[in-house]
Amino acid sequence: MTKAEEIIEREQRFLLPTYHRYPLVVERGKGVFLFDLAGKRYLDFVAGLGVNALGHAHPRVVKVIREQAARAIHLSNLYYNEYQGRLAEKLCQLSSLDRAFFANSGTEAIEGSIKLARLAGHRIGGEAKSQLIALEGSYHGRTFGSMSLTGQDKYRQGFEPLLENVKFVPRNDRSALAAAVSDETCAIVLEPIFGEGGIRECSPEFLAECRALADRHRAALIFDEIQCGLGRTGTIFAFQTFGVVPDIVAIAKPIAAGLPLAAFLARQDFASAIHVGQHGSTFGGGPLACRVALEYLVIVEEENLLENVRRVGSYLEEQLSLLTTRYSVARQARGRGLIQGLELEIPARPIVEQAVAEGVLFNSTQDTVLRFLPPFLIQEKQVDKAIRVLKKLFGRSQTSHVRVSMGSSVSDGQKADARGGTAKAHPALGEKEGRA
Ligand SMILES: Cc1ncc(COP(=O)(O)O)c(C=O)c1O
């Protein structure tokens, strides 16, 4: 048995079977690359599901972790530490919000956000003001509150009863939203760009309507920027890209460069609703995680990474769009900056599996969407490499896709239209680059 097989077998024997992993044992990473046990290199377009914005083993992050670990890793929230307040101050300055609370995971940041919205709602309208509005197709995490706000049955089934008083509306449906929000609403919760939900954006008009309705009904507008925030859209907060400021924003993934840290930031009107003892976290806001997070923000600024996200993100967007004009299996490119998706006509997971063998790591979501969340350090030539691999794999799949659809009288273009997608004239299958 090889070492990799031994590692895989041990996990399969002793862990709860909750993950569908790829059969790849990663030993280490450097920059935008990961390496397996045999030393084979993989170009990383997953970045730990959006966490490793600074790539792997960034020298400044490694240095700060070493220094701080030798001083104090954890102290508890019984005492002050130098870095928690400094990080809160920096995040408030960057967001124009007023106060922060630190937790350890995205789902906890959502839980804290809705607890705060409930307190603020009750202060205005008593317990009756408890309703939460969320979006169909959204994803907010795995704990009960977040799961109750997640608009996908597959994550909720089996765990009922969930949180009461949650109403779902379709993304970008302004009239459904207006009909759902009332004086009993305490919060509207949404991801400006759905991540797990397949890289789908809320329109600026829809976000503006959310803002107006939240104001009219004195409800909190909560943005879940756990996946799309902290630089991924090319601005430090995604809401700055869309021009609508929320009352509360939840952030996590890249903030402490891979150490578990999350936060929610709130406007004073809402922050003032909470008092000593009403919320807390043993690990949240420890000196190591907070000091690394401060370093993360400095690195993003000093290395001009937002500029890189915008430049290379546009290039990636262009290249993915080109794929949709050249390969019938590539249906629609979506997203911006370094949060992008490619909707396929075929299941995405086999493409991801074949790409692993080609030395490039992608991720799939919603069965047919390839998701791209590379580190902010990614360069055009690495996008070219990823696109070359996709062309090779699409060429291969397209050939078998043609064979499968041969007996059918419905064309690929008609199939896309029937599902209400963007009507797109596919070039003849087997067209020159289709076989590349
Ligand atoms: C938009 C969004 N919200 C919440 C979460 C939950 O975060 P965590 O897995 O850290 O609890 C995720 C995780 O992928 C996410 O993408």
The ligand as a MOL file (V3000), in Angstrom:
LIG
                    3D

  0  0  0     0  0            999 V3000
M  V30 BEGIN CTAB
M  V30 COUNTS 16 16 0 0 0
M  V30 BEGIN ATOM
M  V30 1 C -21.4340 32.5790 1.0840 0
M  V30 2 C -21.0720 31.6470 2.2010 0
M  V30 3 N -21.6410 31.8070 3.4000 0
M  V30 4 C -21.3460 31.0040 4.4330 0
M  V30 5 C -20.4200 29.9810 4.2930 0
M  V30 6 C -20.1110 29.0990 5.4770 0
M  V30 7 O -18.7860 29.2920 5.8720 0
M  V30 8 P -18.0400 28.2000 6.7740 0
M  V30 9 O -17.9120 26.9700 5.9360 0
M  V30 10 O -16.7150 28.8410 7.1090 0
M  V30 11 O -18.8920 27.9840 7.9770 0
M  V30 12 C -19.7990 29.7790 3.0680 0
M  V30 13 C -18.8570 28.6890 2.8710 0
M  V30 14 O -18.5300 28.2930 1.7880 0
M  V30 15 C -20.1270 30.6300 1.9940 0
M  V30 16 O -19.5630 30.4910 0.7780 0
M  V30 END ATOM
M  V30 BEGIN BOND
M  V30 1 1 1 2
M  V30 2 1 2 3
M  V30 3 2 2 15
M  V30 4 2 3 4
M  V30 5 1 4 5
M  V30 6 1 5 6
M  V30 7 2 5 12
M  V30 8 1 6 7
M  V30 9 1 7 8
M  V30 10 2 8 9
M  V30 11 1 8 10
M  V30 12 1 8 11
M  V30 13 1 12 13
M  V30 14 1 12 15
M  V30 15 2 13 14
M  V30 16 1 15 16
M  V30 END BOND
M  V30 END CTAB
M  END
